């Protein structure tokens, strides 16, 4: 994150306070870091799954309003406690199970792009906001969009756990407000309701820009898990068909293959120029 340009002011590792790692000071607690540096915009929790709840609650207590959690296999009850606490305090959690967030040439939170050098190669600034359910597609989708001649405003991988802190629907209004973003590309999957929530935001008029979406896993029968914990159809909900229908009915452009996303984006951008 530091090599990419993110302003990393400190790390937290109880028992190791006072150390310096890669030029970054280490503190005993989040509270200590906040007291030293003043208000902190965001925290990234690189901790084992059983420790995530305590780390997130500590961030919330310290007044941090954005928490990115690249942690998988978190106990479900812990996620429920974290998300409920965050909502009460007006805090946004990205994840758990996210690989992070990136605004090209500005900052990265998490490990999107895998390295600063690779991230600079894949992510170029531009007018396309990107939302992804897939960690792998969070690198592939911006790559094919870049090869089509378009850059990315911001990419968010929302996370892979059965419960997450922030859905596509929560994020679309931010892209609506962002002047750089002219169109949003979405890589969705079966399971959960995040794509339907995005469709609802369009229907409510909270997002009015063009949305290009692909939904993976249309072939999967009910009860089959696809890719990760959050991608499973249960009790007739979360099917790829229901997501596709909801998005199309709301006016989104739904494509049949991921490779069709940059083509559709090009057509849209030509019309909006």
Short mmCIF file of the C-alpha atoms (twelve columns), coordinates in Angstrom:
data_MODEL
# 
_entry.id   MODEL 
# 
loop_
_atom_site.group_PDB 
_atom_site.id 
_atom_site.type_symbol 
_atom_site.label_atom_id 
_atom_site.label_alt_id 
_atom_site.label_comp_id 
_atom_site.label_asym_id 
_atom_site.label_seq_id 
_atom_site.Cartn_x 
_atom_site.Cartn_y 
_atom_site.Cartn_z 
_atom_site.pdbx_PDB_model_num 
ATOM 1   C CA . UNK A 1   0.000   0.000   0.000   1 
ATOM 2   C CA . UNK A 2   2.802   2.406   0.881   1 
ATOM 3   C CA . UNK A 3   4.709   1.657   -2.327  1 
ATOM 4   C CA . UNK A 4   1.591   2.438   -4.367  1 
ATOM 5   C CA . UNK A 5   1.259   5.849   -2.731  1 
ATOM 6   C CA . UNK A 6   -1.218  5.298   0.085   1 
ATOM 7   C CA . UNK A 7   -0.490  7.508   3.101   1 
ATOM 8   C CA . UNK A 8   0.089   4.732   5.651   1 
ATOM 9   C CA . UNK A 9   0.698   6.505   8.972   1 
ATOM 10  C CA . UNK A 10  0.998   3.523   11.285  1 
ATOM 11  C CA . UNK A 11  0.563   -0.140  12.008  1 
ATOM 12  C CA . UNK A 12  -0.984  -1.794  15.055  1 
ATOM 13  C CA . UNK A 13  0.580   -4.879  16.626  1 
ATOM 14  C CA . UNK A 14  0.100   -5.353  20.402  1 
ATOM 15  C CA . UNK A 15  3.387   -6.148  22.091  1 
ATOM 16  C CA . UNK A 16  5.445   -4.619  19.290  1 
ATOM 17  C CA . UNK A 17  4.777   -0.931  19.834  1 
ATOM 18  C CA . UNK A 18  7.761   1.294   19.136  1 
ATOM 19  C CA . UNK A 19  9.043   -0.755  16.214  1 
ATOM 20  C CA . UNK A 20  9.506   0.649   12.714  1 
ATOM 21  C CA . UNK A 21  8.506   -1.518  9.728   1 
ATOM 22  C CA . UNK A 22  9.229   -0.299  6.179   1 
ATOM 23  C CA . UNK A 23  9.538   3.176   7.616   1 
ATOM 24  C CA . UNK A 24  6.104   2.946   9.264   1 
ATOM 25  C CA . UNK A 25  5.782   3.269   13.079  1 
ATOM 26  C CA . UNK A 26  4.075   0.446   14.975  1 
ATOM 27  C CA . UNK A 27  1.693   1.182   17.857  1 
ATOM 28  C CA . UNK A 28  0.189   -0.898  20.651  1 
ATOM 29  C CA . UNK A 29  -3.379  0.172   19.866  1 
ATOM 30  C CA . UNK A 30  -5.494  2.056   17.348  1 
ATOM 31  C CA . UNK A 31  -6.241  4.645   20.037  1 
ATOM 32  C CA . UNK A 32  -2.518  5.322   20.410  1 
ATOM 33  C CA . UNK A 33  -2.131  5.802   16.655  1 
ATOM 34  C CA . UNK A 34  -5.065  8.222   16.548  1 
ATOM 35  C CA . UNK A 35  -3.659  10.187  19.492  1 
ATOM 36  C CA . UNK A 36  -0.324  10.453  17.669  1 
ATOM 37  C CA . UNK A 37  -1.589  11.314  14.164  1 
ATOM 38  C CA . UNK A 38  -5.014  12.822  14.730  1 
ATOM 39  C CA . UNK A 39  -8.135  11.616  12.859  1 
ATOM 40  C CA . UNK A 40  -7.417  8.617   10.610  1 
ATOM 41  C CA . UNK A 41  -9.483  8.110   7.449   1 
ATOM 42  C CA . UNK A 42  -9.324  4.326   7.105   1 
ATOM 43  C CA . UNK A 43  -8.048  1.125   8.663   1 
ATOM 44  C CA . UNK A 44  -7.120  -2.177  6.998   1 
ATOM 45  C CA . UNK A 45  -7.349  -5.285  9.181   1 
ATOM 46  C CA . UNK A 46  -4.678  -7.836  8.240   1 
ATOM 47  C CA . UNK A 47  -5.492  -10.255 11.073  1 
ATOM 48  C CA . UNK A 48  -6.538  -13.933 11.449  1 
ATOM 49  C CA . UNK A 49  -10.283 -14.530 11.168  1 
ATOM 50  C CA . UNK A 50  -10.889 -15.210 14.906  1 
ATOM 51  C CA . UNK A 51  -9.249  -11.859 15.759  1 
ATOM 52  C CA . UNK A 52  -11.194 -9.750  13.254  1 
ATOM 53  C CA . UNK A 53  -14.123 -8.818  15.501  1 
ATOM 54  C CA . UNK A 54  -11.875 -7.328  18.186  1 
ATOM 55  C CA . UNK A 55  -9.803  -5.471  15.589  1 
ATOM 56  C CA . UNK A 56  -12.866 -3.972  13.899  1 
ATOM 57  C CA . UNK A 57  -14.523 -2.990  17.188  1 
ATOM 58  C CA . UNK A 58  -11.274 -1.322  18.258  1 
ATOM 59  C CA . UNK A 59  -11.219 0.669   14.993  1 
ATOM 60  C CA . UNK A 60  -14.847 1.704   15.489  1 
ATOM 61  C CA . UNK A 61  -14.200 2.772   19.079  1 
ATOM 62  C CA . UNK A 62  -11.255 4.896   17.895  1 
ATOM 63  C CA . UNK A 63  -13.532 6.812   15.520  1 
ATOM 64  C CA . UNK A 64  -12.335 5.404   12.182  1 
ATOM 65  C CA . UNK A 65  -15.149 5.575   9.621   1 
ATOM 66  C CA . UNK A 66  -13.881 3.227   6.878   1 
ATOM 67  C CA . UNK A 67  -12.626 -0.276  7.634   1 
ATOM 68  C CA . UNK A 68  -11.370 -2.653  4.926   1 
ATOM 69  C CA . UNK A 69  -11.226 -6.296  6.038   1 
ATOM 70  C CA . UNK A 70  -9.327  -8.676  3.711   1 
ATOM 71  C CA . UNK A 71  -10.102 -11.668 5.962   1 
ATOM 72  C CA . UNK A 72  -11.979 -14.865 5.077   1 
ATOM 73  C CA . UNK A 73  -13.703 -17.597 7.108   1 
ATOM 74  C CA . UNK A 74  -14.779 -15.186 9.830   1 
ATOM 75  C CA . UNK A 75  -17.233 -16.629 12.395  1 
ATOM 76  C CA . UNK A 76  -20.712 -15.623 11.260  1 
ATOM 77  C CA . UNK A 77  -21.805 -14.301 14.652  1 
ATOM 78  C CA . UNK A 78  -18.673 -12.127 14.786  1 
ATOM 79  C CA . UNK A 79  -19.576 -10.559 11.435  1 
ATOM 80  C CA . UNK A 80  -23.104 -9.840  12.672  1 
ATOM 81  C CA . UNK A 81  -21.718 -8.077  15.759  1 
ATOM 82  C CA . UNK A 82  -19.230 -6.057  13.669  1 
ATOM 83  C CA . UNK A 83  -21.770 -4.966  11.052  1 
ATOM 84  C CA . UNK A 84  -24.391 -4.012  13.668  1 
ATOM 85  C CA . UNK A 85  -21.864 -1.973  15.643  1 
ATOM 86  C CA . UNK A 86  -20.634 -0.255  12.474  1 
ATOM 87  C CA . UNK A 87  -24.173 0.736   11.455  1 
ATOM 88  C CA . UNK A 88  -24.871 2.204   14.905  1 
ATOM 89  C CA . UNK A 89  -21.721 4.349   14.710  1 
ATOM 90  C CA . UNK A 90  -21.996 5.368   11.051  1 
ATOM 91  C CA . UNK A 91  -18.957 3.302   10.051  1 
ATOM 92  C CA . UNK A 92  -18.532 1.584   6.677   1 
ATOM 93  C CA . UNK A 93  -16.985 -1.894  6.523   1 
ATOM 94  C CA . UNK A 94  -15.758 -3.214  3.170   1 
ATOM 95  C CA . UNK A 95  -15.708 -6.998  3.500   1 
ATOM 96  C CA . UNK A 96  -15.003 -9.290  5.198   1 
ATOM 97  C CA . UNK A 97  -13.357 -11.313 2.463   1 
ATOM 98  C CA . UNK A 98  -12.498 -8.314  0.281   1 
ATOM 99  C CA . UNK A 99  -9.165  -7.948  -1.486  1 
ATOM 100 C CA . UNK A 100 -9.635  -4.218  -1.148  1 
ATOM 101 C CA . UNK A 101 -10.303 -0.893  -2.808  1 
ATOM 102 C CA . UNK A 102 -8.194  1.051   -5.300  1 
ATOM 103 C CA . UNK A 103 -8.362  4.489   -6.873  1 
ATOM 104 C CA . UNK A 104 -5.744  4.338   -9.643  1 
ATOM 105 C CA . UNK A 105 -2.679  6.567   -9.209  1 
ATOM 106 C CA . UNK A 106 -3.930  7.684   -5.791  1 
ATOM 107 C CA . UNK A 107 -4.249  4.956   -3.167  1 
ATOM 108 C CA . UNK A 108 -4.998  1.305   -2.457  1 
ATOM 109 C CA . UNK A 109 -6.450  -0.279  0.668   1 
ATOM 110 C CA . UNK A 110 -5.862  -4.026  0.914   1 
ATOM 111 C CA . UNK A 111 -3.939  -6.052  -1.661  1 
ATOM 112 C CA . UNK A 112 -5.721  -5.247  -4.917  1 
ATOM 113 C CA . UNK A 113 -3.242  -5.758  -7.755  1 
ATOM 114 C CA . UNK A 114 -1.003  -7.933  -5.524  1 
ATOM 115 C CA . UNK A 115 1.964   -5.526  -5.762  1 
ATOM 116 C CA . UNK A 116 2.465   -1.822  -6.402  1 
ATOM 117 C CA . UNK A 117 4.173   -2.554  -9.723  1 
ATOM 118 C CA . UNK A 118 1.419   -4.886  -10.899 1 
ATOM 119 C CA . UNK A 119 -1.330  -2.536  -9.711  1 
ATOM 120 C CA . UNK A 120 0.182   0.325   -11.713 1 
ATOM 121 C CA . UNK A 121 0.171   -1.918  -14.789 1 
ATOM 122 C CA . UNK A 122 -3.430  -3.102  -14.437 1 
ATOM 123 C CA . UNK A 123 -5.201  -0.024  -13.087 1 
ATOM 124 C CA . UNK A 124 -5.194  3.165   -15.136 1 
ATOM 125 C CA . UNK A 125 -7.227  6.280   -14.220 1 
ATOM 126 C CA . UNK A 126 -10.402 6.704   -16.211 1 
ATOM 127 C CA . UNK A 127 -14.206 7.031   -16.242 1 
ATOM 128 C CA . UNK A 128 -15.247 3.461   -15.347 1 
ATOM 129 C CA . UNK A 129 -16.226 2.582   -11.796 1 
ATOM 130 C CA . UNK A 130 -15.859 -1.137  -11.100 1 
ATOM 131 C CA . UNK A 131 -17.750 -3.306  -8.595  1 
ATOM 132 C CA . UNK A 132 -16.861 -6.960  -8.169  1 
ATOM 133 C CA . UNK A 133 -18.011 -9.991  -6.206  1 
ATOM 134 C CA . UNK A 134 -14.922 -11.919 -7.352  1 
ATOM 135 C CA . UNK A 135 -11.388 -11.336 -6.118  1 
ATOM 136 C CA . UNK A 136 -9.891  -12.750 -9.318  1 
ATOM 137 C CA . UNK A 137 -12.171 -10.708 -11.556 1 
ATOM 138 C CA . UNK A 138 -11.148 -7.603  -9.605  1 
ATOM 139 C CA . UNK A 139 -7.909  -7.865  -11.573 1 
ATOM 140 C CA . UNK A 140 -9.182  -9.383  -14.824 1 
ATOM 141 C CA . UNK A 141 -12.087 -6.984  -15.387 1 
ATOM 142 C CA . UNK A 142 -10.039 -3.766  -15.120 1 
ATOM 143 C CA . UNK A 143 -7.403  -5.378  -17.351 1 
ATOM 144 C CA . UNK A 144 -9.823  -6.045  -20.220 1 
ATOM 145 C CA . UNK A 145 -11.379 -2.615  -19.728 1 
ATOM 146 C CA . UNK A 146 -7.913  -1.055  -19.904 1 
ATOM 147 C CA . UNK A 147 -7.116  -2.999  -23.076 1 
ATOM 148 C CA . UNK A 148 -10.286 -1.549  -24.602 1 
ATOM 149 C CA . UNK A 149 -8.858  1.923   -24.008 1 
ATOM 150 C CA . UNK A 150 -10.695 2.862   -20.831 1 
ATOM 151 C CA . UNK A 151 -9.449  3.523   -17.313 1 
ATOM 152 C CA . UNK A 152 -10.928 3.038   -13.846 1 
ATOM 153 C CA . UNK A 153 -12.136 5.685   -11.398 1 
ATOM 154 C CA . UNK A 154 -12.332 3.369   -8.375  1 
ATOM 155 C CA . UNK A 155 -12.666 -0.391  -7.933  1 
ATOM 156 C CA . UNK A 156 -14.293 -2.040  -4.926  1 
ATOM 157 C CA . UNK A 157 -14.276 -5.781  -4.247  1 
ATOM 158 C CA . UNK A 158 -17.160 -6.042  -1.816  1 
ATOM 159 C CA . UNK A 159 -16.105 -9.310  -0.127  1 
ATOM 160 C CA . UNK A 160 -16.897 -13.010 -0.135  1 
ATOM 161 C CA . UNK A 161 -18.356 -13.850 3.285   1 
ATOM 162 C CA . UNK A 162 -22.065 -14.785 3.688   1 
ATOM 163 C CA . UNK A 163 -22.670 -11.420 5.388   1 
ATOM 164 C CA . UNK A 164 -20.765 -8.307  4.292   1 
ATOM 165 C CA . UNK A 165 -20.673 -4.756  5.542   1 
ATOM 166 C CA . UNK A 166 -21.316 -2.975  2.242   1 
ATOM 167 C CA . UNK A 167 -23.358 -4.060  -0.783  1 
ATOM 168 C CA . UNK A 168 -23.358 -2.918  -4.411  1 
ATOM 169 C CA . UNK A 169 -26.491 -0.961  -3.584  1 
ATOM 170 C CA . UNK A 170 -24.665 0.908   -0.829  1 
ATOM 171 C CA . UNK A 171 -21.805 1.796   -3.183  1 
ATOM 172 C CA . UNK A 172 -23.666 2.986   -6.290  1 
ATOM 173 C CA . UNK A 173 -24.649 6.376   -4.790  1 
ATOM 174 C CA . UNK A 174 -20.943 7.148   -4.254  1 
ATOM 175 C CA . UNK A 175 -20.273 6.536   -7.955  1 
ATOM 176 C CA . UNK A 176 -23.278 8.721   -8.737  1 
ATOM 177 C CA . UNK A 177 -21.648 11.597  -6.838  1 
ATOM 178 C CA . UNK A 178 -18.184 11.025  -8.337  1 
ATOM 179 C CA . UNK A 179 -17.545 13.390  -11.255 1 
ATOM 180 C CA . UNK A 180 -14.853 11.139  -12.745 1 
ATOM 181 C CA . UNK A 181 -17.183 8.128   -13.044 1 
ATOM 182 C CA . UNK A 182 -19.269 8.108   -16.246 1 
ATOM 183 C CA . UNK A 183 -20.282 4.416   -16.252 1 
ATOM 184 C CA . UNK A 184 -20.083 1.516   -13.779 1 
ATOM 185 C CA . UNK A 185 -19.088 -2.072  -14.609 1 
ATOM 186 C CA . UNK A 186 -20.304 -4.837  -12.299 1 
ATOM 187 C CA . UNK A 187 -19.127 -8.447  -12.007 1 
ATOM 188 C CA . UNK A 188 -21.864 -10.214 -10.070 1 
ATOM 189 C CA . UNK A 189 -22.493 -13.795 -9.003  1 
ATOM 190 C CA . UNK A 190 -25.348 -15.940 -7.825  1 
ATOM 191 C CA . UNK A 191 -26.137 -15.896 -4.111  1 
ATOM 192 C CA . UNK A 192 -27.038 -13.053 -1.785  1 
ATOM 193 C CA . UNK A 193 -29.003 -9.964  -2.751  1 
ATOM 194 C CA . UNK A 194 -26.324 -7.349  -3.486  1 
ATOM 195 C CA . UNK A 195 -27.143 -7.168  -7.215  1 
ATOM 196 C CA . UNK A 196 -30.862 -6.828  -6.506  1 
ATOM 197 C CA . UNK A 197 -30.020 -4.023  -4.073  1 
ATOM 198 C CA . UNK A 198 -28.141 -2.301  -6.886  1 
ATOM 199 C CA . UNK A 199 -31.227 -2.621  -9.092  1 
ATOM 200 C CA . UNK A 200 -33.326 -1.042  -6.342  1 
ATOM 201 C CA . UNK A 201 -30.966 1.951   -6.152  1 
ATOM 202 C CA . UNK A 202 -31.453 2.484   -9.890  1 
ATOM 203 C CA . UNK A 203 -35.237 2.216   -9.574  1 
ATOM 204 C CA . UNK A 204 -35.232 4.721   -6.695  1 
ATOM 205 C CA . UNK A 205 -33.269 7.183   -8.799  1 
ATOM 206 C CA . UNK A 206 -30.260 7.100   -6.471  1 
ATOM 207 C CA . UNK A 207 -28.068 5.965   -9.367  1 
ATOM 208 C CA . UNK A 208 -28.734 7.364   -12.830 1 
ATOM 209 C CA . UNK A 209 -25.509 6.653   -14.722 1 
ATOM 210 C CA . UNK A 210 -25.184 3.653   -17.072 1 
ATOM 211 C CA . UNK A 211 -24.510 0.297   -15.391 1 
ATOM 212 C CA . UNK A 212 -23.043 -2.660  -17.309 1 
ATOM 213 C CA . UNK A 213 -23.378 -5.985  -15.477 1 
ATOM 214 C CA . UNK A 214 -22.435 -9.626  -15.869 1 
ATOM 215 C CA . UNK A 215 -23.775 -12.298 -13.483 1 
ATOM 216 C CA . UNK A 216 -21.722 -15.487 -13.135 1 
ATOM 217 C CA . UNK A 217 -23.109 -18.914 -12.289 1 
ATOM 218 C CA . UNK A 218 -26.327 -18.990 -14.283 1 
ATOM 219 C CA . UNK A 219 -25.918 -22.757 -14.715 1 
ATOM 220 C CA . UNK A 220 -25.807 -23.600 -10.977 1 
ATOM 221 C CA . UNK A 221 -28.773 -25.436 -9.400  1 
ATOM 222 C CA . UNK A 222 -30.267 -24.454 -6.036  1 
ATOM 223 C CA . UNK A 223 -28.072 -25.455 -3.092  1 
ATOM 224 C CA . UNK A 224 -24.817 -25.574 -5.061  1 
ATOM 225 C CA . UNK A 225 -22.021 -23.380 -3.746  1 
ATOM 226 C CA . UNK A 226 -20.209 -21.457 -6.462  1 
ATOM 227 C CA . UNK A 227 -16.763 -19.918 -5.928  1 
ATOM 228 C CA . UNK A 228 -17.053 -18.897 -2.261  1 
ATOM 229 C CA . UNK A 229 -19.268 -18.760 0.828   1 
ATOM 230 C CA . UNK A 230 -21.563 -15.966 -0.311  1 
ATOM 231 C CA . UNK A 231 -22.294 -17.549 -3.705  1 
ATOM 232 C CA . UNK A 232 -25.000 -20.065 -2.952  1 
ATOM 233 C CA . UNK A 233 -28.676 -20.159 -3.933  1 
ATOM 234 C CA . UNK A 234 -30.879 -20.828 -0.929  1 
ATOM 235 C CA . UNK A 235 -34.667 -21.143 -0.639  1 
ATOM 236 C CA . UNK A 236 -35.222 -19.827 -4.150  1 
ATOM 237 C CA . UNK A 237 -33.307 -16.599 -3.522  1 
ATOM 238 C CA . UNK A 238 -30.086 -15.387 -5.074  1 
ATOM 239 C CA . UNK A 239 -30.357 -17.083 -8.467  1 
ATOM 240 C CA . UNK A 240 -28.529 -15.600 -11.430 1 
ATOM 241 C CA . UNK A 241 -31.859 -15.303 -13.287 1 
ATOM 242 C CA . UNK A 242 -33.468 -13.241 -10.524 1 
ATOM 243 C CA . UNK A 243 -30.481 -10.902 -10.510 1 
ATOM 244 C CA . UNK A 244 -30.427 -10.544 -14.289 1 
ATOM 245 C CA . UNK A 245 -34.170 -9.874  -14.390 1 
ATOM 246 C CA . UNK A 246 -33.961 -7.281  -11.591 1 
ATOM 247 C CA . UNK A 247 -31.095 -5.415  -13.242 1 
ATOM 248 C CA . UNK A 248 -32.642 -5.457  -16.712 1 
ATOM 249 C CA . UNK A 249 -35.995 -4.309  -15.380 1 
ATOM 250 C CA . UNK A 250 -34.224 -1.417  -13.664 1 
ATOM 251 C CA . UNK A 251 -32.580 -0.384  -16.944 1 
ATOM 252 C CA . UNK A 252 -29.073 -1.803  -16.529 1 
ATOM 253 C CA . UNK A 253 -27.156 -3.265  -19.478 1 
ATOM 254 C CA . UNK A 254 -26.691 -6.993  -18.714 1 
ATOM 255 C CA . UNK A 255 -24.255 -8.858  -20.953 1 
ATOM 256 C CA . UNK A 256 -23.923 -12.595 -21.639 1 
ATOM 257 C CA . UNK A 257 -20.128 -12.822 -21.285 1 
ATOM 258 C CA . UNK A 258 -17.530 -10.847 -19.274 1 
ATOM 259 C CA . UNK A 259 -15.639 -10.094 -22.522 1 
ATOM 260 C CA . UNK A 260 -18.686 -8.117  -23.698 1 
ATOM 261 C CA . UNK A 261 -18.392 -5.617  -20.831 1 
ATOM 262 C CA . UNK A 262 -15.696 -3.367  -22.402 1 
ATOM 263 C CA . UNK A 263 -17.522 -3.384  -25.764 1 
ATOM 264 C CA . UNK A 264 -20.720 -2.187  -24.108 1 
ATOM 265 C CA . UNK A 265 -18.774 0.427   -22.126 1 
ATOM 266 C CA . UNK A 266 -17.230 1.750   -25.346 1 
ATOM 267 C CA . UNK A 267 -20.661 2.085   -26.959 1 
ATOM 268 C CA . UNK A 268 -22.027 3.916   -23.930 1 
ATOM 269 C CA . UNK A 269 -19.106 6.334   -23.638 1 
ATOM 270 C CA . UNK A 270 -19.337 7.223   -27.340 1 
ATOM 271 C CA . UNK A 271 -23.016 8.109   -26.880 1 
ATOM 272 C CA . UNK A 272 -22.390 10.185  -23.735 1 
ATOM 273 C CA . UNK A 273 -19.540 12.251  -25.121 1 
# 
